[in-house]
Amino acid sequence: MDKVEITIIGAGVVGLAVAAELSRAYHSVVVLERQATFGQETSSRNSEVIHSGIYYPTGSMKTRLCVEGARLLYEYCEKHNVPCAKPGKLIVATDEAEIPFLEDILHRGKESGVEGLRFFEKKGINRVEPKVKGVAAIFSSETGIIDSHTLMKRIYATAKTSGVLFSFNSEVVAIAREKDGYLVGIKEDNYTFLSRVVVNSAGLSADTVAGLAGIDCGQAGYRLRYCKGSYFSYQKPSPVKTFIYPVPEEDLSGLGIHSTIDLGGRLRFGPDTEYIDKIDYSVDAGKKSSFYRKASRLIDGLDEEAFNPDMAGIRPQIQGDGFRDFIIRDEADRGLPGFINLIGIESPGLTSVLSIARQVHTLIRDFLT
């Protein structure tokens, strides 16, 4: 029977980054991906924003990994020639009742070590963005945009050059604990091999993969729900130069329909929040008026006819009420030592990707030494 040291399930941007990180220390790393190539699901269907880490509770994994990850990502882009830009972001309160929540976000961000934050009253907003409606705002100078496809290509090339073996069109259908690791079964060709360590980075299917290893995902709090977000592009020149966000929903289940500008200068609005039972990437053109109304609460002079359906993405959101943090852990206390779960890696997962990879490396190093 074939044996490997580490198996990573999933070749989204997180799985790729974990593979590249581990390849610096280990010589037998395999990545299994059910799609025909890398980054075909959540990793290629998102806003590509580099977040600052301002929103999430102080001390949470999302905050810590996002703040560290943004710094690492900007450094990586400069070193590896990955296109990115840093236009900054305004989080805008459109009425006085939202100002206390805005102030809470600012305080939380500063407490978490987020740099480049300023509070603007109406005059300050108008100086930066004359077309933006609002009574107050937070300006985040460190918020940016990245070419996620080029990022994934660079990381994939690094991992391959370092000896990582990628197997695409390989769906994992069985995981069984053995004395020396895990028997991993692949649907194609009924192939089975032994892996000392397994990293579950399966994104939208991470709870399914955890279940294959014998974890009761309902009891563990690992059950995912598909959170679909649609986008509309704007077919006229952008009236703003920074990203414009509303004050987010209180439970942070979504950041509200906001505007971003891609590296080509195109203005885009979204995502909205829609819970679905099965994967569906279609965009309902009937949402145009709703998107226009919500965008117009923030930006003056928009033309509804310039809104066109663009794309949709699906976030692997952990079920439950309130804030839900990333799950990144070795499942030794469930009798599965060396089985590393990455569950609920939604936004700010792209921003946090390099810091997530470092955390997984630490878990594996602690297990193998």
TORKOL-4160 file (C-alpha; in steps of 0.2 Angstrom, whole numbers, padded with zeros to 4 digits, m for minus):
369
<pt num="1" X="0000" Y="0000" Z="0000"/>
<pt num="2" X="0006" Y="0017" Z="m0004"/>
<pt num="3" X="0011" Y="0029" Z="0011"/>
<pt num="4" X="0012" Y="0047" Z="0012"/>
<pt num="5" X="0016" Y="0059" Z="0026"/>
<pt num="6" X="0003" Y="0072" Z="0024"/>
<pt num="7" X="m0013" Y="0073" Z="0014"/>
<pt num="8" X="m0022" Y="0089" Z="0011"/>
<pt num="9" X="m0040" Y="0088" Z="0005"/>
<pt num="10" X="m0045" Y="0103" Z="m0006"/>
<pt num="11" X="m0036" Y="0114" Z="m0018"/>
<pt num="12" X="m0044" Y="0130" Z="m0015"/>
<pt num="13" X="m0033" Y="0145" Z="m0010"/>
<pt num="14" X="m0031" Y="0139" Z="0008"/>
<pt num="15" X="m0027" Y="0121" Z="0003"/>
<pt num="16" X="m0014" Y="0128" Z="m0009"/>
<pt num="17" X="m0006" Y="0139" Z="0004"/>
<pt num="18" X="m0006" Y="0125" Z="0017"/>
<pt num="19" X="0003" Y="0114" Z="0004"/>
<pt num="20" X="0016" Y="0127" Z="0000"/>
<pt num="21" X="0019" Y="0131" Z="0018"/>
<pt num="22" X="0021" Y="0112" Z="0023"/>
<pt num="23" X="0032" Y="0108" Z="0008"/>
<pt num="24" X="0046" Y="0119" Z="0016"/>
<pt num="25" X="0047" Y="0106" Z="0030"/>
<pt num="26" X="0040" Y="0090" Z="0024"/>
<pt num="27" X="0044" Y="0080" Z="0008"/>
<pt num="28" X="0029" Y="0069" Z="0006"/>
<pt num="29" X="0014" Y="0080" Z="0004"/>
<pt num="30" X="m0001" Y="0076" Z="m0007"/>
<pt num="31" X="m0016" Y="0087" Z="m0012"/>
<pt num="32" X="m0032" Y="0079" Z="m0017"/>
<pt num="33" X="m0045" Y="0089" Z="m0027"/>
<pt num="34" X="m0062" Y="0083" Z="m0034"/>
<pt num="35" X="m0062" Y="0097" Z="m0047"/>
<pt num="36" X="m0052" Y="0097" Z="m0063"/>
<pt num="37" X="m0040" Y="0110" Z="m0056"/>
<pt num="38" X="m0037" Y="0121" Z="m0041"/>
<pt num="39" X="m0048" Y="0135" Z="m0035"/>
<pt num="40" X="m0064" Y="0132" Z="m0044"/>
<pt num="41" X="m0076" Y="0135" Z="m0030"/>
<pt num="42" X="m0076" Y="0149" Z="m0016"/>
<pt num="43" X="m0058" Y="0154" Z="m0020"/>
<pt num="44" X="m0063" Y="0160" Z="m0037"/>
<pt num="45" X="m0080" Y="0167" Z="m0033"/>
<pt num="46" X="m0077" Y="0181" Z="m0021"/>
<pt num="47" X="m0074" Y="0200" Z="m0020"/>
<pt num="48" X="m0055" Y="0198" Z="m0019"/>
<pt num="49" X="m0054" Y="0211" Z="m0005"/>
<pt num="50" X="m0040" Y="0211" Z="0007"/>
<pt num="51" X="m0048" Y="0215" Z="0023"/>
<pt num="52" X="m0041" Y="0224" Z="0038"/>
<pt num="53" X="m0048" Y="0214" Z="0052"/>
<pt num="54" X="m0059" Y="0228" Z="0059"/>
<pt num="55" X="m0076" Y="0219" Z="0061"/>
<pt num="56" X="m0073" Y="0203" Z="0071"/>
<pt num="57" X="m0072" Y="0201" Z="0090"/>
<pt num="58" X="m0055" Y="0205" Z="0098"/>
<pt num="59" X="m0045" Y="0190" Z="0102"/>
<pt num="60" X="m0055" Y="0179" Z="0089"/>
<pt num="61" X="m0046" Y="0168" Z="0077"/>
<pt num="62" X="m0054" Y="0178" Z="0062"/>
<pt num="63" X="m0047" Y="0194" Z="0069"/>
<pt num="64" X="m0030" Y="0188" Z="0073"/>
<pt num="65" X="m0027" Y="0178" Z="0057"/>
<pt num="66" X="m0034" Y="0192" Z="0046"/>
<pt num="67" X="m0023" Y="0206" Z="0054"/>
<pt num="68" X="m0008" Y="0195" Z="0052"/>
<pt num="69" X="m0013" Y="0188" Z="0036"/>
<pt num="70" X="m0016" Y="0205" Z="0027"/>
<pt num="71" X="0002" Y="0210" Z="0031"/>
<pt num="72" X="0009" Y="0194" Z="0025"/>
<pt num="73" X="m0002" Y="0195" Z="0009"/>
<pt num="74" X="0004" Y="0212" Z="0004"/>
<pt num="75" X="0022" Y="0206" Z="0007"/>
<pt num="76" X="0019" Y="0191" Z="m0003"/>
<pt num="77" X="0011" Y="0201" Z="m0018"/>
<pt num="78" X="0026" Y="0213" Z="m0018"/>
<pt num="79" X="0039" Y="0198" Z="m0018"/>
<pt num="80" X="0030" Y="0187" Z="m0031"/>
<pt num="81" X="0023" Y="0200" Z="m0042"/>
<pt num="82" X="0005" Y="0197" Z="m0038"/>
<pt num="83" X="m0006" Y="0212" Z="m0044"/>
<pt num="84" X="m0015" Y="0221" Z="m0029"/>
<pt num="85" X="m0020" Y="0238" Z="m0025"/>
<pt num="86" X="m0024" Y="0247" Z="m0009"/>
<pt num="87" X="m0038" Y="0260" Z="m0012"/>
<pt num="88" X="m0045" Y="0260" Z="0006"/>
<pt num="89" X="m0063" Y="0258" Z="0012"/>
<pt num="90" X="m0076" Y="0269" Z="0020"/>
<pt num="91" X="m0089" Y="0260" Z="0031"/>
<pt num="92" X="m0103" Y="0272" Z="0031"/>
<pt num="93" X="m0117" Y="0276" Z="0043"/>
<pt num="94" X="m0132" Y="0283" Z="0034"/>
<pt num="95" X="m0141" Y="0289" Z="0049"/>
<pt num="96" X="m0137" Y="0295" Z="0067"/>
<pt num="97" X="m0144" Y="0279" Z="0075"/>
<pt num="98" X="m0130" Y="0269" Z="0066"/>
<pt num="99" X="m0116" Y="0280" Z="0074"/>
<pt num="100" X="m0114" Y="0270" Z="0090"/>
<pt num="101" X="m0112" Y="0254" Z="0081"/>
<pt num="102" X="m0099" Y="0262" Z="0070"/>
<pt num="103" X="m0089" Y="0269" Z="0085"/>
<pt num="104" X="m0090" Y="0251" Z="0092"/>
<pt num="105" X="m0082" Y="0244" Z="0076"/>
<pt num="106" X="m0068" Y="0258" Z="0077"/>
<pt num="107" X="m0064" Y="0254" Z="0095"/>
<pt num="108" X="m0064" Y="0235" Z="0092"/>
<pt num="109" X="m0052" Y="0237" Z="0077"/>
<pt num="110" X="m0040" Y="0248" Z="0086"/>
<pt num="111" X="m0040" Y="0236" Z="0101"/>
<pt num="112" X="m0036" Y="0222" Z="0089"/>
<pt num="113" X="m0021" Y="0231" Z="0081"/>
<pt num="114" X="m0029" Y="0236" Z="0065"/>
<pt num="115" X="m0019" Y="0250" Z="0057"/>
<pt num="116" X="m0024" Y="0265" Z="0046"/>
<pt num="117" X="m0041" Y="0268" Z="0054"/>
<pt num="118" X="m0049" Y="0286" Z="0055"/>
<pt num="119" X="m0066" Y="0292" Z="0060"/>
<pt num="120" X="m0074" Y="0304" Z="0048"/>
<pt num="121" X="m0089" Y="0315" Z="0051"/>
<pt num="122" X="m0100" Y="0321" Z="0036"/>
<pt num="123" X="m0087" Y="0334" Z="0030"/>
<pt num="124" X="m0073" Y="0322" Z="0030"/>
<pt num="125" X="m0083" Y="0309" Z="0020"/>
<pt num="126" X="m0087" Y="0323" Z="0007"/>
<pt num="127" X="m0068" Y="0327" Z="0005"/>
<pt num="128" X="m0064" Y="0309" Z="0001"/>
<pt num="129" X="m0079" Y="0304" Z="m0008"/>
<pt num="130" X="m0091" Y="0318" Z="m0014"/>
<pt num="131" X="m0104" Y="0306" Z="m0020"/>
<pt num="132" X="m0106" Y="0296" Z="m0004"/>
<pt num="133" X="m0121" Y="0299" Z="0007"/>
<pt num="134" X="m0118" Y="0297" Z="0025"/>
<pt num="135" X="m0117" Y="0306" Z="0042"/>
<pt num="136" X="m0101" Y="0297" Z="0048"/>
<pt num="137" X="m0089" Y="0284" Z="0042"/>
<pt num="138" X="m0073" Y="0274" Z="0046"/>
<pt num="139" X="m0060" Y="0275" Z="0034"/>
<pt num="140" X="m0048" Y="0260" Z="0033"/>
<pt num="141" X="m0033" Y="0264" Z="0023"/>
<pt num="142" X="m0026" Y="0246" Z="0023"/>
<pt num="143" X="m0041" Y="0238" Z="0014"/>
<pt num="144" X="m0036" Y="0232" Z="m0003"/>
<pt num="145" X="m0040" Y="0221" Z="m0018"/>
<pt num="146" X="m0030" Y="0207" Z="m0025"/>
<pt num="147" X="m0029" Y="0196" Z="m0041"/>
<pt num="148" X="m0034" Y="0180" Z="m0032"/>
<pt num="149" X="m0032" Y="0170" Z="m0048"/>
<pt num="150" X="m0014" Y="0175" Z="m0050"/>
<pt num="151" X="m0011" Y="0172" Z="m0032"/>
<pt num="152" X="m0017" Y="0154" Z="m0033"/>
<pt num="153" X="m0006" Y="0152" Z="m0048"/>
<pt num="154" X="0010" Y="0158" Z="m0039"/>
<pt num="155" X="0006" Y="0147" Z="m0024"/>
<pt num="156" X="0002" Y="0132" Z="m0034"/>
<pt num="157" X="0018" Y="0134" Z="m0044"/>
<pt num="158" X="0028" Y="0136" Z="m0028"/>
<pt num="159" X="0021" Y="0120" Z="m0020"/>
<pt num="160" X="0023" Y="0110" Z="m0036"/>
<pt num="161" X="0041" Y="0115" Z="m0037"/>
<pt num="162" X="0044" Y="0110" Z="m0019"/>
<pt num="163" X="0038" Y="0093" Z="m0023"/>
<pt num="164" X="0020" Y="0093" Z="m0018"/>
<pt num="165" X="0010" Y="0080" Z="m0028"/>
<pt num="166" X="m0007" Y="0086" Z="m0034"/>
<pt num="167" X="m0021" Y="0074" Z="m0039"/>
<pt num="168" X="m0036" Y="0082" Z="m0047"/>
<pt num="169" X="m0053" Y="0074" Z="m0051"/>
<pt num="170" X="m0050" Y="0064" Z="m0035"/>
<pt num="171" X="m0065" Y="0064" Z="m0023"/>
<pt num="172" X="m0062" Y="0057" Z="m0006"/>
<pt num="173" X="m0075" Y="0045" Z="m0001"/>
<pt num="174" X="m0068" Y="0036" Z="0014"/>
<pt num="175" X="m0056" Y="0040" Z="0029"/>
<pt num="176" X="m0053" Y="0027" Z="0042"/>
<pt num="177" X="m0041" Y="0029" Z="0057"/>
<pt num="178" X="m0027" Y="0016" Z="0058"/>
<pt num="179" X="m0013" Y="0014" Z="0070"/>
<pt num="180" X="0000" Y="0023" Z="0059"/>
<pt num="181" X="m0012" Y="0036" Z="0052"/>
<pt num="182" X="m0027" Y="0036" Z="0040"/>
<pt num="183" X="m0033" Y="0026" Z="0026"/>
<pt num="184" X="m0039" Y="0038" Z="0013"/>
<pt num="185" X="m0051" Y="0031" Z="0000"/>
<pt num="186" X="m0053" Y="0039" Z="m0018"/>
<pt num="187" X="m0069" Y="0037" Z="m0028"/>
<pt num="188" X="m0059" Y="0036" Z="m0044"/>
<pt num="189" X="m0052" Y="0019" Z="m0047"/>
<pt num="190" X="m0056" Y="0013" Z="m0029"/>
<pt num="191" X="m0039" Y="0019" Z="m0024"/>
<pt num="192" X="m0034" Y="0018" Z="m0005"/>
<pt num="193" X="m0018" Y="0024" Z="0003"/>
<pt num="194" X="m0011" Y="0027" Z="0020"/>
<pt num="195" X="m0007" Y="0045" Z="0026"/>
<pt num="196" X="0001" Y="0050" Z="0043"/>
<pt num="197" X="m0008" Y="0067" Z="0043"/>
<pt num="198" X="m0024" Y="0073" Z="0035"/>
<pt num="199" X="m0029" Y="0091" Z="0033"/>
<pt num="200" X="m0047" Y="0094" Z="0029"/>
<pt num="201" X="m0047" Y="0110" Z="0018"/>
<pt num="202" X="m0062" Y="0105" Z="0008"/>
<pt num="203" X="m0072" Y="0122" Z="0009"/>
<pt num="204" X="m0090" Y="0119" Z="0005"/>
<pt num="205" X="m0088" Y="0100" Z="0009"/>
<pt num="206" X="m0077" Y="0102" Z="0024"/>
<pt num="207" X="m0091" Y="0095" Z="0036"/>
<pt num="208" X="m0094" Y="0081" Z="0024"/>
<pt num="209" X="m0076" Y="0076" Z="0025"/>
<pt num="210" X="m0076" Y="0078" Z="0044"/>
<pt num="211" X="m0090" Y="0066" Z="0044"/>
<pt num="212" X="m0081" Y="0053" Z="0034"/>
<pt num="213" X="m0068" Y="0053" Z="0048"/>
<pt num="214" X="m0082" Y="0048" Z="0060"/>
<pt num="215" X="m0085" Y="0066" Z="0068"/>
<pt num="216" X="m0103" Y="0070" Z="0072"/>
<pt num="217" X="m0104" Y="0087" Z="0064"/>
<pt num="218" X="m0120" Y="0092" Z="0072"/>
<pt num="219" X="m0114" Y="0088" Z="0089"/>
<pt num="220" X="m0097" Y="0096" Z="0086"/>
<pt num="221" X="m0105" Y="0112" Z="0079"/>
<pt num="222" X="m0097" Y="0109" Z="0062"/>
<pt num="223" X="m0112" Y="0108" Z="0051"/>
<pt num="224" X="m0111" Y="0120" Z="0036"/>
<pt num="225" X="m0124" Y="0130" Z="0027"/>
<pt num="226" X="m0122" Y="0137" Z="0009"/>
<pt num="227" X="m0123" Y="0156" Z="0010"/>
<pt num="228" X="m0124" Y="0162" Z="m0008"/>
<pt num="229" X="m0119" Y="0180" Z="m0012"/>
<pt num="230" X="m0123" Y="0187" Z="m0029"/>
<pt num="231" X="m0114" Y="0202" Z="m0037"/>
<pt num="232" X="m0120" Y="0215" Z="m0050"/>
<pt num="233" X="m0107" Y="0225" Z="m0060"/>
<pt num="234" X="m0109" Y="0243" Z="m0065"/>
<pt num="235" X="m0108" Y="0247" Z="m0083"/>
<pt num="236" X="m0104" Y="0266" Z="m0081"/>
<pt num="237" X="m0088" Y="0274" Z="m0075"/>
<pt num="238" X="m0087" Y="0273" Z="m0056"/>
<pt num="239" X="m0092" Y="0288" Z="m0046"/>
<pt num="240" X="m0081" Y="0283" Z="m0031"/>
<pt num="241" X="m0063" Y="0278" Z="m0030"/>
<pt num="242" X="m0063" Y="0269" Z="m0013"/>
<pt num="243" X="m0073" Y="0254" Z="m0007"/>
<pt num="244" X="m0090" Y="0259" Z="0000"/>
<pt num="245" X="m0098" Y="0248" Z="0014"/>
<pt num="246" X="m0113" Y="0250" Z="0025"/>
<pt num="247" X="m0113" Y="0247" Z="0043"/>
<pt num="248" X="m0113" Y="0228" Z="0044"/>
<pt num="249" X="m0127" Y="0217" Z="0051"/>
<pt num="250" X="m0125" Y="0215" Z="0070"/>
<pt num="251" X="m0121" Y="0196" Z="0070"/>
<pt num="252" X="m0109" Y="0199" Z="0056"/>
<pt num="253" X="m0118" Y="0185" Z="0045"/>
<pt num="254" X="m0115" Y="0197" Z="0031"/>
<pt num="255" X="m0107" Y="0214" Z="0028"/>
<pt num="256" X="m0121" Y="0221" Z="0018"/>
<pt num="257" X="m0121" Y="0225" Z="m0001"/>
<pt num="258" X="m0106" Y="0236" Z="m0004"/>
<pt num="259" X="m0096" Y="0242" Z="m0018"/>
<pt num="260" X="m0078" Y="0237" Z="m0023"/>
<pt num="261" X="m0067" Y="0242" Z="m0038"/>
<pt num="262" X="m0058" Y="0228" Z="m0046"/>
<pt num="263" X="m0040" Y="0230" Z="m0053"/>
<pt num="264" X="m0047" Y="0235" Z="m0070"/>
<pt num="265" X="m0057" Y="0249" Z="m0063"/>
<pt num="266" X="m0074" Y="0241" Z="m0064"/>
<pt num="267" X="m0086" Y="0245" Z="m0050"/>
<pt num="268" X="m0096" Y="0230" Z="m0043"/>
<pt num="269" X="m0109" Y="0228" Z="m0030"/>
<pt num="270" X="m0112" Y="0214" Z="m0018"/>
<pt num="271" X="m0113" Y="0201" Z="m0011"/>
<pt num="272" X="m0131" Y="0199" Z="m0004"/>
<pt num="273" X="m0135" Y="0185" Z="0008"/>
<pt num="274" X="m0146" Y="0170" Z="0002"/>
<pt num="275" X="m0146" Y="0153" Z="0011"/>
<pt num="276" X="m0148" Y="0139" Z="m0002"/>
<pt num="277" X="m0149" Y="0120" Z="m0001"/>
<pt num="278" X="m0138" Y="0116" Z="m0016"/>
<pt num="279" X="m0124" Y="0124" Z="m0025"/>
<pt num="280" X="m0131" Y="0136" Z="m0038"/>
<pt num="281" X="m0120" Y="0150" Z="m0046"/>
<pt num="282" X="m0134" Y="0158" Z="m0056"/>
<pt num="283" X="m0138" Y="0177" Z="m0053"/>
<pt num="284" X="m0156" Y="0182" Z="m0052"/>
<pt num="285" X="m0158" Y="0197" Z="m0064"/>
<pt num="286" X="m0173" Y="0201" Z="m0054"/>
<pt num="287" X="m0163" Y="0207" Z="m0040"/>
<pt num="288" X="m0157" Y="0222" Z="m0050"/>
<pt num="289" X="m0169" Y="0235" Z="m0042"/>
<pt num="290" X="m0165" Y="0228" Z="m0024"/>
<pt num="291" X="m0146" Y="0230" Z="m0027"/>
<pt num="292" X="m0149" Y="0248" Z="m0035"/>
<pt num="293" X="m0160" Y="0254" Z="m0020"/>
<pt num="294" X="m0147" Y="0247" Z="m0007"/>
<pt num="295" X="m0132" Y="0254" Z="m0016"/>
<pt num="296" X="m0141" Y="0271" Z="m0019"/>
<pt num="297" X="m0142" Y="0273" Z="0000"/>
<pt num="298" X="m0123" Y="0275" Z="0000"/>
<pt num="299" X="m0119" Y="0282" Z="m0017"/>
<pt num="300" X="m0128" Y="0297" Z="m0025"/>
<pt num="301" X="m0132" Y="0298" Z="m0044"/>
<pt num="302" X="m0131" Y="0279" Z="m0048"/>
<pt num="303" X="m0141" Y="0273" Z="m0064"/>
<pt num="304" X="m0151" Y="0258" Z="m0061"/>
<pt num="305" X="m0150" Y="0253" Z="m0080"/>
<pt num="306" X="m0131" Y="0252" Z="m0078"/>
<pt num="307" X="m0133" Y="0237" Z="m0065"/>
<pt num="308" X="m0129" Y="0220" Z="m0074"/>
<pt num="309" X="m0129" Y="0203" Z="m0066"/>
<pt num="310" X="m0111" Y="0198" Z="m0064"/>
<pt num="311" X="m0107" Y="0182" Z="m0054"/>
<pt num="312" X="m0111" Y="0173" Z="m0038"/>
<pt num="313" X="m0101" Y="0164" Z="m0024"/>
<pt num="314" X="m0105" Y="0153" Z="m0010"/>
<pt num="315" X="m0098" Y="0154" Z="0007"/>
<pt num="316" X="m0096" Y="0139" Z="0019"/>
<pt num="317" X="m0104" Y="0146" Z="0034"/>
<pt num="318" X="m0106" Y="0137" Z="0050"/>
<pt num="319" X="m0124" Y="0135" Z="0056"/>
<pt num="320" X="m0129" Y="0144" Z="0071"/>
<pt num="321" X="m0134" Y="0161" Z="0077"/>
<pt num="322" X="m0122" Y="0175" Z="0081"/>
<pt num="323" X="m0103" Y="0176" Z="0077"/>
<pt num="324" X="m0095" Y="0160" Z="0071"/>
<pt num="325" X="m0076" Y="0159" Z="0071"/>
<pt num="326" X="m0065" Y="0149" Z="0060"/>
<pt num="327" X="m0062" Y="0131" Z="0066"/>
<pt num="328" X="m0044" Y="0126" Z="0064"/>
<pt num="329" X="m0039" Y="0112" Z="0075"/>
<pt num="330" X="m0031" Y="0095" Z="0078"/>
<pt num="331" X="m0045" Y="0082" Z="0082"/>
<pt num="332" X="m0035" Y="0072" Z="0095"/>
<pt num="333" X="m0048" Y="0074" Z="0108"/>
<pt num="334" X="m0060" Y="0065" Z="0097"/>
<pt num="335" X="m0048" Y="0051" Z="0095"/>
<pt num="336" X="m0041" Y="0057" Z="0078"/>
<pt num="337" X="m0024" Y="0064" Z="0082"/>
<pt num="338" X="m0016" Y="0071" Z="0066"/>
<pt num="339" X="m0033" Y="0075" Z="0058"/>
<pt num="340" X="m0033" Y="0093" Z="0056"/>
<pt num="341" X="m0050" Y="0101" Z="0052"/>
<pt num="342" X="m0052" Y="0118" Z="0043"/>
<pt num="343" X="m0071" Y="0122" Z="0044"/>
<pt num="344" X="m0080" Y="0138" Z="0041"/>
<pt num="345" X="m0066" Y="0146" Z="0032"/>
<pt num="346" X="m0077" Y="0160" Z="0024"/>
<pt num="347" X="m0072" Y="0179" Z="0024"/>
<pt num="348" X="m0059" Y="0184" Z="0028"/>
<pt num="349" X="m0052" Y="0167" Z="0023"/>
<pt num="350" X="m0043" Y="0174" Z="0007"/>
<pt num="351" X="m0035" Y="0188" Z="0017"/>
<pt num="352" X="m0030" Y="0176" Z="0031"/>
<pt num="353" X="m0024" Y="0162" Z="0019"/>
<pt num="354" X="m0005" Y="0164" Z="0023"/>
<pt num="355" X="m0008" Y="0165" Z="0042"/>
<pt num="356" X="m0020" Y="0150" Z="0041"/>
<pt num="357" X="m0006" Y="0140" Z="0033"/>
<pt num="358" X="0006" Y="0145" Z="0047"/>
<pt num="359" X="m0006" Y="0139" Z="0060"/>
<pt num="360" X="m0009" Y="0123" Z="0052"/>
<pt num="361" X="0010" Y="0120" Z="0050"/>
<pt num="362" X="0011" Y="0123" Z="0069"/>
<pt num="363" X="m0002" Y="0110" Z="0073"/>
<pt num="364" X="0007" Y="0097" Z="0062"/>
<pt num="365" X="0024" Y="0101" Z="0069"/>
<pt num="366" X="0017" Y="0099" Z="0087"/>
<pt num="367" X="0009" Y="0082" Z="0082"/>
<pt num="368" X="0024" Y="0075" Z="0072"/>
<pt num="369" X="0038" Y="0080" Z="0085"/>
